[in-house]
Each structure stands twice: as structure tokens, then as C-alpha cells.
Amino acid sequence: MVESLINGRPFDEIFQFAKTLGLTKAYFLKILRDNINKAPDNIKILFDEFIKDTKAELWDSEEELLNHYSSDNNFELLMQGKVGGNLIYKYKSKSLVLLKNEWIEYMQYQLKEFSLAKNNDLYFKDDMKSQIEELCSFCKCKLNGILDGQVNSISQVNNFKYDILSWIDRDDENLKLVNFRLKKPITYSFEFSKDQKTNRTDLFKRYGTDINSLSKIVTRISNLESQFRKIRTIEDNFLRDIYKDLQGENFVRYALVN
């Protein structure tokens, strides 16, 4: 969960908002884990598959391991990368490509449950729901098409009642989103840059687009943030990274070998 939900900042806006409610990242993760029975079915299946795959690669002895892979069929599966891969990155890829919206909806539900339980004021509840929903919409737009070779790169355009980008730029974990409510909605456009499109095409052509291939890509990019859509406001029409501290594309960490 740390690797899939926190490392690389795929859902950073949600965790930043949770912090303003008094929830550390660790405690919010605990809430998500403790209430996993309330998660979408596909996330519960993801957990079960991860545990099953993890147990399947554990052996009681070296001899047992060698005997298993002395079988031609089992060894071929290993050579094809269908078994024996990096499970952490495999399931991170599954989370980000196949289940990112389910994760966002689950975190949205748990944030609402936590925040609304703390206050009975009806206006507070409506305002809090609005903030959480907008942040989750922002994350969905930001992550649309990430590591997904089947998704077209058309711009994702949406209106927001809060200036979320300015809130992110302030980089103050104690600064509440409500302070950035706008009198007039702002329009954000989430887009892949020309360089991103070129690099995405190269990566998918080089490695493939199935989950095992995507897990290889995840291990080779130096920062996941370089895979997020960039953003522009319709007013200033300047395409930029969502996070100011992101330096360049930095797509590849290691030598490009299979």
C-alpha cells in the first residue's frame, strides 16, 4: 500500500487533504487497511491475489525450489516473466493502471466518513464533501491514461470551485483547501506533452503493455510523477508539471535492457 498509494505521489492531493484533518499518511493507510472489507470488490481481489502470489514464491528449502524449476514448463514460465517477477511493482502497476479510480473512490469514501464523524454542522458536511469530491476528480484527471497504452491522449478538461493547483504550490501541509475556494470556477486542462507522447510510445513499443511489461517500466522510470498528465489553466494557457519540484522527464533510471 505504501508503494502503490504513496511512493511517486499518485494520490498525493488526497493524502495532503487528509493531513489537514489530522490524519498522517500512516494513520490514513491504517484506516484504509482496517476497512478493506468496505473497499470496491476489485481492490479486495487485488489484496487476495497479492497474498496468493507472495505465498506461491515462498519455499521451505532450496532443494524444493530447484526441483520445482527443473521442470521445463515451470522454468519457461519463469523465463517469460509470468512468475518470479517483482510483485510489489506488479501490483503497483495493477493499482495505477486498472484500479486507480476504485482506489480514489475508496479513499474518498473513507475521508468523508472520517471528516463527517467529527462535525455535525450541515454546512460543514456539505462543504467538506465538495472539497473531497473535487480533489478526487483532480486526481482522476491527473492519472488518466498513466502507463496505459490503450488510452488515447485527448485532453481531460474540468472545472473546479477550488484553486487546487495554487494549494499544491504552497506546499504547506497545514493549509486548508477551503482557503482556496474561488468566486468563479477555474478550468484546468490535463494533457500529455509532446515529449511525453513520444516517450510513452517508445516505452510501450520496447516493453509491451501487459501488467508484467508495465511493472518493468515502473522499475525503470526515475520518477512516477513524470508519467502524470501535465496541467494548464485555460486562462494562462501555459502547460506545466503539477509539482514544481519535478525536474525534467527523467523517464529511464537504468540502461534500457530487457
Backbone as CSV, one residue per row, in Angstrom:
resi,resn,N_x,N_y,N_z,CA_x,CA_y,CA_z,C_x,C_y,C_z
1,MET,0.825,-1.209,0.000,0.000,0.000,0.000,0.857,1.256,0.000
2,VAL,1.990,1.206,0.725,2.911,2.355,0.726,3.445,2.592,-0.679
3,GLU,3.862,1.511,-1.335,4.437,1.654,-2.677,3.373,2.082,-3.682
4,SER,2.190,1.515,-3.595,1.157,1.774,-4.598,0.465,3.116,-4.417
5,LEU,0.257,3.537,-3.165,-0.574,4.709,-2.910,0.218,5.967,-2.568
6,ILE,1.451,5.796,-2.045,2.200,6.963,-1.585,3.432,7.249,-2.435
7,ASN,4.282,6.251,-2.630,5.524,6.489,-3.370,5.238,6.926,-4.803
8,GLY,5.838,8.035,-5.210,5.591,8.589,-6.538,4.441,9.578,-6.573
9,ARG,3.752,9.765,-5.452,2.702,10.776,-5.290,1.485,10.634,-6.225
10,PRO,1.041,9.411,-6.525,-0.121,9.301,-7.419,-1.398,9.884,-6.813
11,PHE,-1.523,9.789,-5.478,-2.730,10.289,-4.809,-2.363,11.334,-3.760
12,ASP,-1.324,12.089,-4.041,-0.764,12.997,-3.039,-1.763,14.042,-2.549
13,GLU,-2.612,14.542,-3.449,-3.579,15.563,-3.063,-4.544,15.034,-1.987
14,ILE,-4.911,13.773,-2.111,-5.827,13.178,-1.142,-5.144,13.039,0.219
15,PHE,-3.883,12.595,0.208,-3.151,12.439,1.463,-2.838,13.800,2.088
16,GLN,-2.584,14.798,1.237,-2.341,16.147,1.755,-3.597,16.689,2.428
17,PHE,-4.744,16.435,1.826,-6.006,16.870,2.423,-6.253,16.135,3.742
18,ALA,-5.962,14.840,3.760,-6.138,14.061,4.985,-5.295,14.637,6.117
19,LYS,-4.105,15.115,5.770,-3.227,15.711,6.775,-3.874,16.919,7.421
20,THR,-4.611,17.717,6.655,-5.268,18.903,7.224,-6.410,18.511,8.156
21,LEU,-6.833,17.251,8.086,-7.859,16.750,9.006,-7.233,16.097,10.234
22,GLY,-5.901,16.101,10.276,-5.215,15.478,11.401,-4.819,14.042,11.165
23,LEU,-4.926,13.578,9.919,-4.575,12.201,9.577,-3.187,12.139,8.942
24,THR,-2.237,11.501,9.600,-0.945,11.278,8.968,-1.112,10.252,7.855
25,LYS,-0.123,10.175,6.972,-0.193,9.182,5.901,-0.305,7.777,6.474
26,ALA,0.483,7.510,7.514,0.480,6.178,8.112,-0.888,5.841,8.699
27,TYR,-1.499,6.817,9.371,-2.787,6.537,10.010,-3.896,6.399,8.969
28,PHE,-3.825,7.194,7.906,-4.828,7.065,6.851,-4.700,5.709,6.159
29,LEU,-3.458,5.252,5.938,-3.253,3.916,5.377,-3.854,2.854,6.294
30,LYS,-3.693,3.038,7.594,-4.256,2.084,8.555,-5.777,2.047,8.446
31,ILE,-6.394,3.210,8.294,-7.852,3.261,8.119,-8.257,2.484,6.868
32,LEU,-7.516,2.700,5.776,-7.831,2.010,4.522,-7.670,0.499,4.682
33,ARG,-6.616,0.091,5.369,-6.370,-1.352,5.544,-7.396,-1.973,6.494
34,ASP,-7.700,-1.281,7.587,-8.626,-1.834,8.580,-10.057,-1.949,8.046
35,ASN,-10.373,-1.140,7.034,-11.734,-1.134,6.479,-11.777,-1.711,5.073
36,ILE,-10.820,-2.574,4.769,-10.701,-3.086,3.409,-11.957,-3.853,2.995
37,ASN,-12.727,-4.334,3.956,-13.979,-5.032,3.634,-15.010,-4.094,3.012
38,LYS,-14.801,-2.771,3.153,-15.702,-1.779,2.563,-15.186,-1.264,1.221
39,ALA,-14.041,-1.755,0.802,-13.446,-1.315,-0.463,-14.192,-1.940,-1.643
40,PRO,-14.042,-1.350,-2.853,-14.624,-1.977,-4.049,-14.121,-3.415,-4.191
41,ASP,-14.937,-4.266,-4.774,-14.608,-5.692,-4.879,-13.267,-5.926,-5.560
42,ASN,-12.953,-5.138,-6.591,-11.702,-5.358,-7.318,-10.472,-5.093,-6.457
43,ILE,-10.578,-4.180,-5.498,-9.455,-3.929,-4.594,-9.304,-5.090,-3.620
44,LYS,-10.417,-5.626,-3.137,-10.339,-6.793,-2.250,-9.726,-7.985,-2.992
45,ILE,-10.076,-8.135,-4.262,-9.484,-9.202,-5.074,-7.991,-8.966,-5.249
46,LEU,-7.607,-7.705,-5.447,-6.191,-7.352,-5.592,-5.395,-7.793,-4.374
47,PHE,-5.919,-7.519,-3.181,-5.243,-7.929,-1.950,-5.101,-9.444,-1.898
48,ASP,-6.166,-10.148,-2.200,-6.136,-11.614,-2.151,-5.118,-12.180,-3.138
49,GLU,-5.072,-11.600,-4.347,-4.129,-12.081,-5.364,-2.689,-11.804,-4.952
50,PHE,-2.458,-10.641,-4.332,-1.104,-10.313,-3.887,-0.627,-11.312,-2.832
51,ILE,-1.499,-11.628,-1.879,-1.135,-12.597,-0.843,-0.889,-13.973,-1.454
52,LYS,-1.766,-14.370,-2.385,-1.615,-15.668,-3.043,-0.298,-15.745,-3.816
53,ASP,0.012,-14.698,-4.598,1.252,-14.690,-5.387,2.482,-14.664,-4.486
54,THR,2.383,-13.946,-3.372,3.520,-13.882,-2.451,3.797,-15.252,-1.839
55,LYS,2.741,-15.929,-1.406,2.916,-17.259,-0.831,3.445,-18.250,-1.862
56,ALA,3.033,-18.072,-3.116,3.421,-19.012,-4.178,4.904,-18.959,-4.488
57,GLU,5.583,-17.844,-4.143,7.012,-17.766,-4.450,7.874,-18.044,-3.219
58,LEU,7.250,-18.511,-2.137,7.997,-18.877,-0.934,8.214,-20.390,-0.904
59,TRP,9.416,-20.801,-0.463,9.777,-22.224,-0.472,10.352,-22.616,0.889
60,ASP,10.130,-23.879,1.246,10.633,-24.373,2.532,12.116,-24.711,2.480
61,SER,12.633,-24.963,1.273,14.054,-25.320,1.156,14.553,-24.985,-0.240
62,GLU,15.865,-24.860,-0.358,16.473,-24.612,-1.669,16.217,-25.794,-2.595
63,GLU,16.261,-26.999,-2.029,16.047,-28.202,-2.839,14.657,-28.204,-3.467
64,GLU,13.649,-27.798,-2.682,12.283,-27.753,-3.192,12.145,-26.738,-4.319
65,LEU,12.825,-25.602,-4.160,12.812,-24.566,-5.196,13.448,-25.080,-6.486
66,LEU,14.611,-25.707,-6.370,15.325,-26.208,-7.552,14.533,-27.305,-8.254
67,ASN,13.899,-28.164,-7.464,13.099,-29.236,-8.072,11.932,-28.662,-8.859
68,HIS,11.307,-27.615,-8.318,10.160,-27.015,-8.998,10.561,-26.434,-10.344
69,TYR,11.681,-25.700,-10.382,12.066,-25.034,-11.620,12.934,-25.897,-12.529
70,SER,13.171,-27.136,-12.110,13.828,-28.073,-13.034,12.830,-28.598,-14.061
71,SER,11.543,-28.391,-13.768,10.504,-28.732,-14.741,10.541,-27.730,-15.888
72,ASP,10.534,-28.211,-17.113,10.615,-27.331,-18.285,9.458,-26.336,-18.318
73,ASN,8.256,-26.790,-17.986,7.095,-25.905,-18.017,7.224,-24.771,-17.002
74,ASN,7.647,-25.119,-15.782,7.797,-24.104,-14.740,8.929,-23.139,-15.073
75,PHE,10.010,-23.662,-15.635,11.145,-22.809,-15.979,10.782,-21.859,-17.112
76,GLU,9.960,-22.323,-18.041,9.532,-21.480,-19.153,8.678,-20.317,-18.649
77,LEU,7.807,-20.586,-17.674,7.006,-19.513,-17.076,7.910,-18.474,-16.411
78,LEU,8.981,-18.945,-15.800,9.943,-18.038,-15.164,10.645,-17.187,-16.212
79,MET,11.071,-17.801,-17.302,11.769,-17.085,-18.361,10.868,-16.063,-19.044
80,GLN,9.581,-16.358,-19.109,8.627,-15.444,-19.742,8.195,-14.315,-18.815
81,GLY,8.644,-14.377,-17.574,8.293,-13.338,-16.611,6.887,-13.467,-16.056
82,LYS,6.239,-14.631,-16.288,4.883,-14.822,-15.786,4.868,-15.198,-14.309
83,VAL,6.012,-15.665,-13.819,6.192,-15.905,-12.388,7.564,-15.358,-12.005
84,GLY,7.759,-15.150,-10.710,9.079,-14.734,-10.243,9.395,-13.272,-10.447
85,GLY,8.402,-12.473,-10.854,8.649,-11.050,-11.064,8.620,-10.280,-9.755
86,ASN,8.816,-8.984,-9.858,8.755,-8.116,-8.686,7.285,-7.850,-8.356
87,LEU,6.789,-8.533,-7.333,5.360,-8.459,-7.027,4.929,-7.073,-6.563
88,ILE,5.806,-6.376,-5.846,5.462,-5.034,-5.397,5.142,-4.148,-6.590
89,TYR,6.011,-4.170,-7.610,5.806,-3.313,-8.776,4.693,-3.841,-9.678
90,LYS,4.526,-5.152,-9.693,3.433,-5.734,-10.473,2.093,-5.237,-9.944
91,TYR,1.939,-5.248,-8.627,0.654,-4.838,-8.051,0.519,-3.327,-7.963
92,LYS,1.646,-2.627,-7.949,1.577,-1.173,-8.083,1.052,-0.831,-9.472
93,SER,1.552,-1.513,-10.492,1.087,-1.282,-11.864,-0.397,-1.597,-12.000
94,LYS,-0.832,-2.694,-11.395,-2.253,-3.034,-11.430,-3.096,-1.942,-10.782
95,SER,-2.623,-1.448,-9.640,-3.362,-0.414,-8.921,-3.500,0.855,-9.746
96,LEU,-2.390,1.257,-10.395,-2.379,2.533,-11.105,-3.046,2.462,-12.476
97,VAL,-2.944,1.326,-13.129,-3.495,1.217,-14.488,-4.950,0.743,-14.460
98,LEU,-5.224,-0.285,-13.668,-6.541,-0.908,-13.699,-7.493,-0.417,-12.616
99,LEU,-6.941,-0.009,-11.464,-7.807,0.239,-10.302,-7.652,1.621,-9.689
100,LYS,-7.036,2.539,-10.415,-6.798,3.860,-9.805,-8.102,4.553,-9.414
101,ASN,-9.121,4.448,-10.247,-10.389,5.102,-9.920,-11.078,4.438,-8.735
102,GLU,-10.947,3.093,-8.642,-11.510,2.396,-7.485,-10.807,2.814,-6.204
103,TRP,-9.476,2.977,-6.260,-8.723,3.438,-5.089,-9.179,4.846,-4.701
104,ILE,-9.339,5.710,-5.688,-9.760,7.088,-5.408,-11.144,7.102,-4.764
105,GLU,-12.054,6.311,-5.311,-13.408,6.272,-4.752,-13.419,5.716,-3.329
106,TYR,-12.573,4.724,-3.080,-12.482,4.153,-1.733,-11.900,5.163,-0.752
107,MET,-10.829,5.872,-1.151,-10.249,6.890,-0.276,-11.230,8.033,-0.052
108,GLN,-11.978,8.380,-1.091,-12.995,9.428,-0.970,-14.038,9.032,0.076
109,TYR,-14.494,7.794,0.013,-15.491,7.308,0.959,-14.960,7.357,2.394
110,GLN,-13.723,6.891,2.597,-13.163,6.852,3.949,-12.883,8.256,4.489
111,LEU,-12.459,9.169,3.621,-12.241,10.551,4.067,-13.553,11.198,4.500
112,LYS,-14.591,10.977,3.722,-15.898,11.531,4.084,-16.370,10.961,5.420
113,GLU,-16.230,9.653,5.593,-16.649,9.014,6.832,-15.915,9.615,8.033
114,PHE,-14.607,9.803,7.883,-13.800,10.317,8.983,-14.141,11.770,9.292
115,SER,-14.193,12.606,8.241,-14.388,14.040,8.451,-15.796,14.357,8.942
116,LEU,-16.797,13.674,8.418,-18.173,13.966,8.797,-18.491,13.473,10.200
117,ALA,-17.768,12.453,10.649,-17.980,11.949,12.004,-17.490,12.943,13.055
118,LYS,-16.636,13.874,12.638,-16.059,14.832,13.580,-16.922,16.072,13.762
119,ASN,-17.911,16.275,12.891,-18.671,17.516,12.942,-20.112,17.278,12.507
120,ASN,-21.050,17.815,13.259,-22.462,17.633,12.956,-23.080,18.800,12.186
121,ASP,-22.274,19.840,11.949,-22.783,21.017,11.257,-23.081,20.682,9.796
122,LEU,-24.304,20.935,9.335,-24.706,20.551,7.981,-23.915,21.298,6.912
123,TYR,-23.654,22.610,7.155,-22.887,23.365,6.177,-21.474,22.801,6.077
124,PHE,-20.889,22.478,7.214,-19.550,21.887,7.227,-19.537,20.602,6.412
125,LYS,-20.556,19.773,6.604,-20.600,18.498,5.902,-20.675,18.690,4.390
126,ASP,-21.540,19.598,3.940,-21.670,19.842,2.502,-20.381,20.416,1.923
127,ASP,-19.765,21.356,2.633,-18.530,21.978,2.168,-17.396,20.955,2.126
128,MET,-17.323,20.097,3.143,-16.275,19.073,3.189,-16.453,18.067,2.061
129,LYS,-17.675,17.653,1.823,-17.940,16.729,0.716,-17.492,17.333,-0.612
130,SER,-17.783,18.618,-0.809,-17.419,19.296,-2.045,-15.906,19.310,-2.241
131,GLN,-15.160,19.609,-1.184,-13.705,19.648,-1.281,-13.130,18.273,-1.622
132,ILE,-13.617,17.263,-0.921,-13.114,15.903,-1.141,-13.427,15.435,-2.566
133,GLU,-14.633,15.697,-3.031,-15.019,15.286,-4.383,-14.181,15.974,-5.447
134,GLU,-13.881,17.263,-5.238,-13.070,17.980,-6.227,-11.637,17.458,-6.258
135,LEU,-11.074,17.170,-5.083,-9.719,16.624,-5.041,-9.652,15.276,-5.741
136,CYS,-10.653,14.457,-5.524,-10.669,13.144,-6.155,-10.843,13.263,-7.664
137,SER,-11.643,14.221,-8.109,-11.791,14.479,-9.541,-10.458,14.940,-10.129
138,PHE,-9.736,15.780,-9.391,-8.423,16.262,-9.824,-7.467,15.081,-10.003
139,CYS,-7.445,14.157,-9.040,-6.562,13.000,-9.126,-6.915,12.111,-10.315
140,LYS,-8.199,11.921,-10.560,-8.615,11.097,-11.692,-8.132,11.695,-13.011
141,CYS,-8.234,13.016,-13.147,-7.772,13.681,-14.371,-6.253,13.586,-14.497
142,LYS,-5.559,13.797,-13.402,-4.099,13.759,-13.397,-3.568,12.390,-13.809
143,LEU,-4.235,11.322,-13.361,-3.761,9.959,-13.586,-4.382,9.301,-14.809
144,ASN,-5.284,9.988,-15.490,-5.942,9.393,-16.643,-4.918,8.948,-17.686
145,GLY,-4.942,7.663,-18.004,-4.045,7.137,-19.034,-2.653,6.795,-18.561
146,ILE,-2.340,6.937,-17.273,-0.993,6.661,-16.802,-0.622,5.205,-17.076
147,LEU,0.493,5.007,-17.735,1.029,3.674,-18.062,0.046,2.810,-18.843
148,ASP,-0.923,3.427,-19.463,-1.950,2.687,-20.189,-1.828,2.954,-21.681
149,GLY,-1.305,1.978,-22.396,-1.100,2.134,-23.828,-2.378,2.089,-24.635
150,GLN,-3.496,1.707,-23.984,-4.764,1.604,-24.695,-5.595,2.882,-24.614
151,VAL,-5.147,3.842,-23.805,-5.902,5.081,-23.619,-5.401,6.146,-24.583
152,ASN,-6.328,6.854,-25.237,-5.893,7.935,-26.118,-5.451,9.122,-25.263
153,SER,-4.723,10.027,-25.875,-4.101,11.121,-25.118,-4.897,12.420,-25.221
154,ILE,-6.196,12.325,-25.472,-7.017,13.525,-25.564,-7.021,14.252,-24.216
155,SER,-7.074,15.562,-24.248,-7.028,16.363,-23.030,-8.227,16.077,-22.139
156,GLN,-7.986,16.121,-20.821,-9.044,15.995,-19.828,-9.326,17.390,-19.272
157,VAL,-10.480,17.951,-19.577,-10.802,19.323,-19.173,-11.929,19.286,-18.145
158,ASN,-11.715,20.044,-17.050,-12.719,20.041,-15.996,-12.713,21.378,-15.261
159,ASN,-13.876,21.748,-14.722,-14.000,22.974,-13.928,-13.920,22.648,-12.442
160,PHE,-13.290,23.551,-11.685,-13.117,23.341,-10.256,-13.497,24.602,-9.484
161,LYS,-14.139,24.396,-8.342,-14.521,25.521,-7.486,-13.398,25.945,-6.551
162,TYR,-12.342,25.124,-6.502,-11.184,25.431,-5.659,-9.936,25.485,-6.529
163,ASP,-9.044,26.418,-6.218,-7.793,26.532,-6.968,-6.803,25.520,-6.405
164,ILE,-7.001,24.274,-6.785,-6.211,23.169,-6.235,-4.736,23.316,-6.580
165,LEU,-4.429,23.802,-7.777,-3.035,23.927,-8.193,-2.289,24.925,-7.306
166,SER,-2.900,26.035,-6.975,-2.258,27.010,-6.082,-2.090,26.426,-4.688
167,TRP,-3.055,25.635,-4.259,-2.977,24.950,-2.963,-1.777,24.001,-2.937
168,ILE,-1.574,23.266,-4.041,-0.422,22.362,-4.141,0.880,23.154,-4.131
169,ASP,0.918,24.250,-4.879,2.135,25.060,-4.990,2.587,25.623,-3.640
170,ARG,1.649,25.898,-2.755,2.014,26.457,-1.460,2.771,25.445,-0.607
171,ASP,2.549,24.166,-0.858,3.296,23.087,-0.192,3.317,23.269,1.324
172,ASP,2.155,23.500,1.890,2.013,23.681,3.331,0.987,22.678,3.830
173,GLU,1.446,21.663,4.564,0.565,20.578,4.974,-0.535,21.027,5.937
174,ASN,-0.393,22.209,6.494,-1.409,22.708,7.423,-2.400,23.672,6.769
175,LEU,-2.158,23.997,5.493,-3.008,24.957,4.794,-4.242,24.248,4.241
176,LYS,-5.406,24.717,4.628,-6.642,24.040,4.249,-7.104,24.459,2.853
177,LEU,-7.669,23.499,2.135,-8.150,23.744,0.774,-9.280,24.768,0.755
178,VAL,-10.067,24.827,1.812,-11.208,25.746,1.849,-10.763,27.190,1.652
179,ASN,-9.508,27.496,2.001,-8.981,28.851,1.816,-8.785,29.209,0.344
180,PHE,-8.911,28.231,-0.542,-8.677,28.450,-1.969,-9.974,28.335,-2.773
181,ARG,-11.090,28.475,-2.083,-12.371,28.487,-2.786,-12.465,29.743,-3.647
182,LEU,-12.957,29.584,-4.873,-12.992,30.670,-5.845,-14.404,31.232,-5.990
183,LYS,-14.478,32.500,-6.320,-15.774,33.110,-6.615,-16.296,32.630,-7.970
184,LYS,-15.354,32.368,-8.869,-15.702,31.888,-10.203,-14.884,30.627,-10.480
185,PRO,-15.495,29.543,-10.971,-14.757,28.292,-11.203,-13.564,28.487,-12.136
186,ILE,-12.529,27.699,-11.896,-11.339,27.712,-12.737,-11.354,26.459,-13.618
187,THR,-10.872,26.574,-14.840,-10.841,25.442,-15.756,-9.423,24.930,-15.906
188,TYR,-9.220,23.671,-15.557,-7.922,23.011,-15.735,-7.999,22.053,-16.915
189,SER,-6.924,22.030,-17.691,-6.801,21.060,-18.766,-5.603,20.160,-18.454
190,PHE,-5.837,18.850,-18.405,-4.796,17.869,-18.098,-4.376,17.200,-19.404
191,GLU,-3.084,17.315,-19.744,-2.630,16.881,-21.061,-1.278,16.181,-20.980
192,PHE,-1.032,15.304,-21.947,0.306,14.761,-22.147,1.047,15.693,-23.100
193,SER,2.284,16.042,-22.736,3.079,16.897,-23.612,3.557,16.098,-24.820
194,LYS,4.085,16.796,-25.790,4.609,16.137,-26.992,5.710,15.160,-26.632
195,ASP,6.614,15.557,-25.727,7.704,14.669,-25.308,7.158,13.445,-24.574
196,GLN,6.146,13.654,-23.744,5.553,12.528,-23.038,4.948,11.521,-24.019
197,LYS,4.249,12.008,-25.020,3.633,11.119,-26.003,4.698,10.301,-26.725
198,THR,5.796,10.955,-27.082,6.885,10.254,-27.772,7.490,9.185,-26.877
199,ASN,7.755,9.535,-25.628,8.358,8.586,-24.699,7.412,7.443,-24.354
200,ARG,6.127,7.743,-24.223,5.146,6.686,-23.946,5.127,5.670,-25.096
201,THR,5.110,6.171,-26.315,5.113,5.276,-27.478,6.353,4.396,-27.475
202,ASP,7.508,4.991,-27.151,8.757,4.244,-27.118,8.748,3.175,-26.026
203,LEU,8.277,3.538,-24.840,8.259,2.593,-23.723,7.332,1.414,-23.997
204,PHE,6.136,1.694,-24.522,5.183,0.617,-24.797,5.677,-0.280,-25.927
205,LYS,6.344,0.314,-26.913,6.891,-0.479,-28.016,8.041,-1.344,-27.532
206,ARG,8.848,-0.801,-26.628,10.032,-1.512,-26.145,9.664,-2.648,-25.191
207,TYR,8.720,-2.393,-24.281,8.436,-3.349,-23.224,7.102,-4.074,-23.367
208,GLY,6.121,-3.443,-24.018,4.803,-4.036,-24.104,3.823,-3.323,-23.184
209,THR,2.587,-3.826,-23.159,1.543,-3.136,-22.400,0.808,-4.034,-21.412
210,ASP,1.225,-5.318,-21.286,0.574,-6.147,-20.276,1.136,-5.807,-18.904
211,ILE,0.555,-6.354,-17.849,0.929,-5.974,-16.498,2.390,-6.295,-16.189
212,ASN,2.890,-7.439,-16.634,4.295,-7.769,-16.387,5.218,-6.779,-17.081
213,SER,4.842,-6.343,-18.274,5.644,-5.356,-19.000,5.606,-4.009,-18.294
214,LEU,4.415,-3.621,-17.815,4.281,-2.334,-17.134,5.059,-2.315,-15.827
215,SER,5.140,-3.455,-15.152,5.911,-3.495,-13.914,7.399,-3.284,-14.193
216,LYS,7.866,-3.721,-15.369,9.256,-3.445,-15.764,9.453,-1.952,-15.991
217,ILE,8.473,-1.326,-16.645,8.569,0.116,-16.895,8.633,0.878,-15.576
218,VAL,7.793,0.471,-14.612,7.761,1.153,-13.318,9.111,1.087,-12.627
219,THR,9.823,-0.043,-12.772,11.137,-0.158,-12.131,12.203,0.678,-12.843
220,ARG,11.927,1.096,-14.077,12.943,1.784,-14.865,12.767,3.301,-14.950
221,ILE,11.595,3.808,-14.606,11.423,5.264,-14.633,11.940,5.848,-13.327
222,SER,12.594,6.982,-13.415,13.226,7.566,-12.226,12.218,8.243,-11.321
223,ASN,11.098,8.711,-11.862,10.039,9.247,-11.004,8.696,9.025,-11.665
224,LEU,7.781,8.509,-10.889,6.450,8.228,-11.407,5.752,9.505,-11.850
225,GLU,6.078,10.620,-11.185,5.425,11.884,-11.492,5.591,12.294,-12.955
226,SER,6.670,11.839,-13.585,6.893,12.191,-14.989,5.851,11.557,-15.902
227,GLN,5.097,10.575,-15.366,4.064,9.915,-16.154,2.691,10.579,-15.997
228,PHE,2.557,11.488,-15.024,1.274,12.169,-14.839,1.025,13.134,-15.995
229,ARG,-0.234,13.371,-16.292,-0.551,14.429,-17.240,-0.070,15.770,-16.691
230,LYS,0.367,16.628,-17.581,0.688,17.994,-17.188,-0.605,18.800,-17.151
231,ILE,-0.508,20.036,-16.695,-1.721,20.808,-16.465,-1.569,22.230,-16.972
232,ARG,-2.662,22.785,-17.422,-2.688,24.198,-17.777,-4.055,24.760,-17.376
233,THR,-4.067,26.022,-17.024,-5.351,26.705,-16.830,-5.714,27.341,-18.161
234,ILE,-6.987,27.338,-18.471,-7.442,27.890,-19.744,-7.069,29.372,-19.846
235,GLU,-7.009,30.033,-18.695,-6.730,31.467,-18.687,-5.307,31.791,-19.130
236,ASP,-4.302,31.079,-18.584,-2.917,31.439,-18.928,-2.335,30.564,-20.036
237,ASN,-2.962,29.387,-20.303,-2.589,28.553,-21.447,-1.135,28.093,-21.415
238,PHE,-0.556,27.961,-20.210,0.828,27.508,-20.071,0.840,26.098,-19.490
239,LEU,1.385,25.141,-20.253,1.423,23.747,-19.817,2.600,23.537,-18.870
240,ARG,2.326,22.977,-17.694,3.362,22.820,-16.672,3.179,21.500,-15.930
241,ASP,4.231,21.101,-15.208,4.114,19.954,-14.319,3.212,20.312,-13.145
242,ILE,2.502,19.341,-12.634,1.645,19.589,-11.485,2.483,19.950,-10.265
243,TYR,3.652,19.319,-10.130,4.520,19.587,-8.990,5.730,20.398,-9.437
244,LYS,5.957,21.509,-8.783,7.037,22.414,-9.181,8.420,21.799,-9.002
245,ASP,8.552,20.843,-8.091,9.870,20.271,-7.814,10.240,19.156,-8.781
246,LEU,9.392,18.883,-9.758,9.707,17.853,-10.747,10.656,18.420,-11.783
247,GLN,11.829,17.812,-11.890,12.861,18.315,-12.792,12.961,17.440,-14.028
248,GLY,12.441,17.919,-15.136,12.588,17.205,-16.401,11.750,15.940,-16.446
249,GLU,11.855,15.215,-17.553,11.068,13.998,-17.732,11.660,12.826,-16.959
250,ASN,13.010,12.624,-17.085,13.694,11.573,-16.331,12.973,10.233,-16.449
251,PHE,12.763,9.773,-17.667,11.955,8.593,-17.850,12.664,7.299,-17.467
252,VAL,13.973,7.226,-17.667,14.626,5.940,-17.522,15.697,5.980,-16.469
253,ARG,15.626,5.066,-15.510,16.595,5.022,-14.437,17.793,4.165,-14.805
254,TYR,17.551,3.041,-15.493,18.602,2.081,-15.778,18.846,2.009,-17.290
255,ALA,19.846,1.251,-17.655,20.078,1.007,-19.083,18.863,0.280,-19.635
256,LEU,18.504,0.596,-20.851,17.300,0.019,-21.438,17.594,-1.388,-21.945
257,VAL,17.545,-2.344,-21.032,17.750,-3.739,-21.385,16.571,-4.534,-20.858
258,ASN,16.277,-5.650,-21.500,15.148,-6.479,-21.060,15.592,-7.381,-19.912
